[in-house]
Amino acid sequence: MKIALDVMGGDNAPECNILGARMALESLPALEKLYMVGTPDIVQMEMEKHGLSSPKLEIVPSQSVIHMEDPSTDAIRKKRDSSITVAMDLVKQHAAQAVVSPGHTGASVAAGTFVLGRLEGVERPGIATPFPNDHGTCLLIDAGANTAPKASHLVQYAIMGTVYSKYIFGKQEPVVGLMSVGEEEGKGNDLTREAYDLLKAAPINFRGNIEGTHLFNTAIDVAVCDGFTGNIILKTAEATAKAMRKWIEQEIKAGLSTKIGGLLAKPAFRRVKQRSSYETYGGSPLLGCRGVVIIGHGSSPPLAVMNAIRVASEAVEHQVNPHIEAALASCTTSA
């Protein structure tokens, strides 16, 4: 398994990425090579600072960094020597099999789409973000790559999400739902109504329209939507979870009895946090690219970086991309 890590990407780069790499080396024996892409002097200094050394590591130089305030197109136009673009090029040249970046999401999407190219049958790649729910894990796609899709793009997202859920999460017949403003057929805007008809005819286990509540309390494995809606759902859910944890902590500290109760319940709170935290899931795959691309949270700590590398390894190991191409080809043939 050979993976390229964008060491310079993210709010906590390069330190957290270096520490995440060390955790990955310790916990992922299948990791054959980890390319550390970034400014050589900075990467080398940070590795020495944390005593990170391994024959499995190789520093690959890049000359610039895509900052959060930079336009997404800088990754492929003005900063072609950036860490994220160089990492993508390693996959394009078949030196690496996957890219992991906790950096600029838009730049990762742009570089993944235009440097790597799209899988056969894919019109637009989509970000698939895992959501923990009462029945396991629900995959929300698209979470921000394509904010103005066509109905045909949503069908491809449903097929790609089905493949990923089947081979990564072990769902034998993933249930697909279409995000809308009501469960009844005919609800929603022009996009969702057109997509509904196409999804009914697609070779997937399509349940129909779903609403936001179904992401958490219903046996939905793949929730399909446009990137504009998906990104709002994702960030609202993250902010809500963070606010709820803060409010619970404040109330626990409000009195002696609640402090005692809080200490007794601490293991339960820890398990809930682990289950709901993006650190556990590591990153979101950009499905549809010629190569595995895992986009991490901009604030990824070392654990999240390690898990993003793990997710990349699993996608390569289970051959998600060949399965996606086969599923899309089968859909085209049957149509």
C-alpha positions as CSV (number, residue, x, y, z in Angstrom):
1,M,0.0,0.0,0.0
2,K,1.5,3.3,-1.1
3,I,-0.1,6.6,0.0
4,A,0.8,10.2,-0.5
5,L,0.1,12.5,2.5
6,D,-0.3,16.2,2.0
7,V,1.8,17.2,5.0
8,M,1.3,20.9,4.5
9,G,-2.5,20.7,4.3
10,G,-4.8,21.7,7.2
11,D,-5.0,24.2,10.1
12,N,-2.7,22.1,12.2
13,A,0.0,21.4,9.6
14,P,2.6,20.1,9.5
15,E,2.8,18.9,13.2
16,C,-0.5,17.0,13.4
17,N,0.1,15.4,10.0
18,I,3.5,14.2,11.1
19,L,2.1,12.8,14.3
20,G,-0.7,11.2,12.4
21,A,1.8,9.6,10.0
22,R,3.6,8.1,13.0
23,M,0.4,6.6,14.3
24,A,-0.4,5.2,10.9
25,L,3.1,3.5,10.7
26,E,2.5,1.9,14.1
27,S,-1.1,0.7,13.4
28,L,-1.2,-0.1,9.7
29,P,1.2,-3.0,8.9
30,A,-0.1,-3.1,5.3
31,L,1.3,0.4,4.7
32,E,4.3,-0.1,2.4
33,K,5.2,3.5,1.6
34,L,4.1,6.8,2.9
35,Y,5.1,9.8,0.7
36,M,5.5,12.9,2.9
37,V,4.7,15.7,0.5
38,G,5.7,19.2,1.5
39,T,8.4,21.8,1.8
40,P,11.4,19.6,2.4
41,D,13.2,21.6,5.1
42,I,9.9,22.0,7.1
43,V,9.0,18.4,6.8
44,Q,12.4,17.1,7.7
45,M,12.7,19.5,10.7
46,E,9.2,18.4,12.0
47,M,10.1,14.7,11.5
48,E,13.3,15.1,13.5
49,K,11.5,17.1,16.2
50,H,9.2,14.2,16.8
51,G,11.7,11.5,16.2
52,L,9.9,10.1,13.2
53,S,12.1,7.9,11.0
54,S,11.3,4.9,8.9
55,P,12.3,3.3,5.6
56,K,8.6,3.4,4.8
57,L,8.8,7.2,4.7
58,E,9.9,9.3,1.7
59,I,9.9,13.1,1.6
60,V,8.6,14.4,-1.8
61,P,9.3,18.1,-2.3
62,S,6.7,20.7,-3.1
63,Q,7.3,24.4,-3.4
64,S,4.0,26.0,-2.3
65,V,0.9,25.5,-0.2
66,I,-2.8,26.0,-1.0
67,H,-4.1,28.2,1.9
68,M,-7.7,28.1,3.0
69,E,-8.3,31.6,1.6
70,D,-6.9,30.7,-1.8
71,P,-9.3,29.9,-4.7
72,S,-9.8,26.3,-5.4
73,T,-8.4,26.8,-9.0
74,D,-5.0,27.8,-7.6
75,A,-4.3,24.1,-7.1
76,I,-4.3,23.5,-10.9
77,R,-3.5,26.9,-12.3
78,K,-1.3,29.2,-10.2
79,K,0.2,26.7,-7.7
80,R,0.9,23.6,-9.7
81,D,3.8,22.9,-7.4
82,S,1.6,22.9,-4.3
83,S,1.7,20.0,-1.8
84,I,-1.8,18.8,-2.8
85,T,-1.1,18.9,-6.5
86,V,2.2,17.1,-6.2
87,A,0.5,14.5,-4.0
88,M,-2.1,14.0,-6.7
89,D,0.6,13.7,-9.4
90,L,2.2,10.8,-7.5
91,V,-1.1,8.9,-7.9
92,K,-1.3,10.0,-11.6
93,Q,2.2,8.6,-12.2
94,H,1.3,5.4,-10.3
95,A,3.9,5.9,-7.6
96,A,1.1,6.1,-5.0
97,Q,-2.3,4.6,-4.9
98,A,-4.1,7.2,-2.8
99,V,-3.9,10.8,-1.6
100,V,-4.8,12.0,1.9
101,S,-5.1,15.7,2.5
102,P,-6.6,17.6,5.5
103,G,-6.2,20.8,3.6
104,H,-8.3,22.9,1.3
105,T,-11.4,20.9,0.3
106,G,-12.0,22.8,-2.9
107,A,-8.4,22.5,-4.0
108,S,-8.6,18.7,-3.3
109,V,-11.7,18.4,-5.4
110,A,-10.2,20.5,-8.3
111,A,-6.9,18.7,-8.2
112,G,-8.5,15.3,-7.9
113,T,-10.9,16.0,-10.8
114,F,-8.4,17.6,-13.2
115,V,-5.1,16.1,-12.3
116,L,-6.3,12.5,-11.8
117,G,-9.3,12.7,-14.1
118,R,-12.6,10.9,-13.7
119,L,-13.4,7.2,-13.6
120,E,-15.1,5.8,-16.7
121,G,-18.8,6.7,-16.6
122,V,-18.4,9.5,-13.9
123,E,-19.5,13.0,-14.9
124,R,-18.7,14.7,-11.6
125,P,-16.9,13.3,-8.5
126,G,-18.7,13.7,-5.2
127,I,-17.6,13.9,-1.6
128,A,-19.0,11.0,0.5
129,T,-19.1,11.8,4.2
130,P,-19.9,9.1,6.8
131,F,-22.7,9.9,9.3
132,P,-23.1,7.6,12.4
133,N,-26.7,6.7,13.0
134,D,-28.8,4.2,15.0
135,H,-28.2,1.5,12.4
136,G,-24.5,1.9,11.7
137,T,-23.1,4.4,9.2
138,C,-25.0,6.5,6.7
139,L,-23.0,7.9,3.8
140,L,-24.0,11.5,2.7
141,I,-23.1,12.2,-0.9
142,D,-22.5,14.9,-2.2
143,A,-21.1,16.9,0.8
144,G,-19.8,19.8,-1.2
145,A,-18.0,18.9,-4.4
146,N,-20.8,19.8,-6.8
147,T,-23.1,22.5,-5.7
148,A,-25.2,22.7,-8.9
149,P,-25.5,19.1,-10.2
150,K,-27.8,17.5,-12.8
151,A,-30.2,14.8,-11.8
152,S,-27.9,12.3,-13.6
153,H,-25.1,13.3,-11.3
154,L,-27.2,12.3,-8.3
155,V,-27.9,8.9,-9.8
156,Q,-24.1,8.4,-10.2
157,Y,-23.6,9.5,-6.5
158,A,-26.2,6.9,-5.5
159,I,-24.4,4.2,-7.4
160,M,-20.9,5.2,-6.1
161,G,-22.3,5.5,-2.5
162,T,-23.8,2.1,-2.8
163,V,-20.5,0.5,-3.9
164,Y,-18.6,2.3,-1.1
165,S,-21.1,1.3,1.5
166,K,-21.1,-2.3,0.4
167,Y,-17.3,-2.8,0.2
168,I,-16.2,-0.5,3.1
169,F,-19.1,-0.7,5.6
170,G,-20.1,-4.3,4.7
171,K,-23.7,-3.5,3.8
172,Q,-25.0,-6.3,1.5
173,E,-27.8,-4.3,0.0
174,P,-27.4,-0.6,0.9
175,V,-30.6,1.4,1.2
176,V,-30.5,4.7,-0.7
177,G,-32.6,7.7,0.1
178,L,-32.9,11.1,-1.7
179,M,-32.7,14.2,0.5
180,S,-35.9,16.3,0.1
181,V,-38.4,18.4,2.0
182,G,-40.9,15.5,2.4
183,E,-41.1,11.7,2.1
184,E,-43.9,11.6,-0.5
185,E,-43.1,11.2,-4.1
186,G,-43.4,14.5,-5.9
187,K,-42.0,16.6,-3.0
188,G,-38.9,18.8,-3.5
189,N,-37.6,21.0,-6.3
190,D,-37.1,20.3,-9.9
191,L,-33.8,18.6,-9.3
192,T,-35.1,16.2,-6.7
193,R,-38.3,15.4,-8.6
194,E,-36.3,14.6,-11.8
195,A,-33.7,12.6,-9.8
196,Y,-36.4,10.6,-8.0
197,D,-37.7,9.2,-11.3
198,L,-34.2,8.3,-12.4
199,L,-33.3,6.7,-9.1
200,K,-36.4,4.5,-9.2
201,A,-35.1,3.1,-12.5
202,A,-31.5,2.7,-11.3
203,P,-30.1,-0.7,-10.2
204,I,-30.0,0.3,-6.5
205,N,-32.1,-0.3,-3.4
206,F,-33.9,3.0,-3.6
207,R,-36.2,3.8,-0.7
208,G,-37.5,7.1,-1.9
209,N,-37.4,10.6,-0.5
210,I,-35.9,11.1,3.0
211,E,-35.7,14.1,5.4
212,G,-32.9,15.3,7.7
213,T,-34.1,13.2,10.6
214,H,-33.6,10.0,8.7
215,L,-29.9,10.5,8.6
216,F,-29.8,9.6,12.3
217,N,-32.7,7.3,13.2
218,T,-33.5,5.3,10.1
219,A,-31.8,2.4,8.3
220,I,-30.6,4.6,5.5
221,D,-27.1,3.7,4.2
222,V,-26.7,6.3,1.4
223,A,-28.3,9.7,1.5
224,V,-28.1,11.5,-1.9
225,C,-28.2,15.2,-2.4
226,D,-26.6,18.2,-4.2
227,G,-23.3,19.5,-2.8
228,F,-24.9,22.8,-1.6
229,T,-27.4,20.9,0.6
230,G,-25.0,18.3,1.7
231,N,-22.4,20.8,2.8
232,I,-24.9,22.7,4.9
233,I,-26.2,19.4,6.5
234,L,-22.6,18.4,7.3
235,K,-21.5,21.7,8.9
236,T,-24.8,22.1,10.8
237,A,-24.5,18.6,12.2
238,E,-20.9,19.2,13.3
239,A,-21.8,22.5,14.9
240,T,-24.8,21.0,16.7
241,A,-22.8,18.1,18.1
242,K,-20.1,20.5,19.3
243,A,-22.7,22.9,20.9
244,M,-24.4,20.0,22.6
245,R,-21.2,18.7,24.1
246,K,-20.4,22.2,25.4
247,W,-23.9,22.7,26.9
248,I,-23.8,19.3,28.6
249,E,-20.4,20.1,30.1
250,Q,-21.6,23.4,31.4
251,E,-24.7,21.8,33.0
252,I,-22.6,19.0,34.6
253,K,-20.3,21.6,36.2
254,A,-23.2,23.6,37.5
255,G,-23.6,21.7,40.8
256,L,-22.1,19.1,43.1
257,S,-24.6,16.4,42.3
258,T,-24.3,16.9,38.5
259,K,-20.5,16.8,38.9
260,I,-20.7,13.4,40.6
261,G,-23.2,12.2,38.0
262,G,-20.9,13.4,35.3
263,L,-18.0,11.5,36.7
264,L,-20.0,8.3,36.8
265,A,-21.2,8.9,33.2
266,K,-17.8,9.9,31.9
267,P,-17.1,6.6,30.1
268,A,-20.5,6.8,28.3
269,F,-19.8,10.4,27.2
270,R,-16.4,9.3,25.9
271,R,-18.0,6.5,23.9
272,V,-20.6,8.8,22.4
273,K,-17.9,11.3,21.5
274,Q,-15.8,8.6,19.8
275,R,-18.8,7.4,17.9
276,S,-19.8,10.8,16.6
277,S,-16.4,12.5,16.1
278,Y,-15.0,13.0,12.6
279,E,-11.6,11.9,14.2
280,T,-12.9,8.3,14.2
281,Y,-13.9,8.4,10.6
282,G,-10.7,10.2,9.5
283,G,-11.9,11.7,6.2
284,S,-14.3,11.7,3.4
285,P,-13.6,10.0,0.0
286,L,-13.9,12.0,-3.1
287,L,-15.6,9.3,-5.2
288,G,-15.3,9.2,-8.9
289,C,-11.6,10.1,-9.4
290,R,-8.9,7.9,-11.1
291,G,-7.3,7.2,-7.8
292,V,-8.3,7.2,-4.1
293,V,-8.7,10.7,-2.7
294,I,-9.4,11.1,1.0
295,I,-10.3,14.6,2.2
296,G,-9.7,15.2,5.9
297,H,-11.2,17.8,8.2
298,G,-9.3,21.1,8.1
299,S,-8.8,20.9,11.9
300,S,-7.7,17.2,11.9
301,P,-5.7,16.2,14.9
302,P,-3.2,13.2,14.6
303,L,-5.9,10.6,15.3
304,A,-8.0,11.9,12.4
305,V,-5.0,12.0,10.1
306,M,-4.1,8.4,11.0
307,N,-7.7,7.3,10.4
308,A,-7.8,9.1,7.0
309,I,-4.7,7.1,6.0
310,R,-6.5,4.0,7.2
311,V,-9.6,4.8,5.2
312,A,-7.4,5.4,2.1
313,S,-5.8,2.0,2.6
314,E,-9.2,0.3,2.9
315,A,-10.5,1.9,-0.3
316,V,-7.4,0.6,-2.2
317,E,-7.5,-2.8,-0.6
318,H,-11.2,-3.3,-1.4
319,Q,-10.8,-2.0,-4.9
320,V,-13.6,0.6,-4.6
321,N,-12.8,2.3,-7.9
322,P,-12.9,-0.8,-10.1
323,H,-16.2,-1.8,-8.4
324,I,-17.6,1.7,-9.1
325,E,-16.6,1.5,-12.8
326,A,-18.2,-2.0,-13.1
327,A,-21.4,-0.8,-11.4
328,L,-21.7,2.3,-13.7
329,A,-20.9,0.2,-16.8
330,S,-23.6,-2.3,-15.7
331,C,-26.1,0.5,-15.2
332,T,-25.3,1.9,-18.7
333,T,-25.6,-1.5,-20.3
334,S,-29.0,-2.3,-18.7
335,A,-30.3,1.1,-19.7
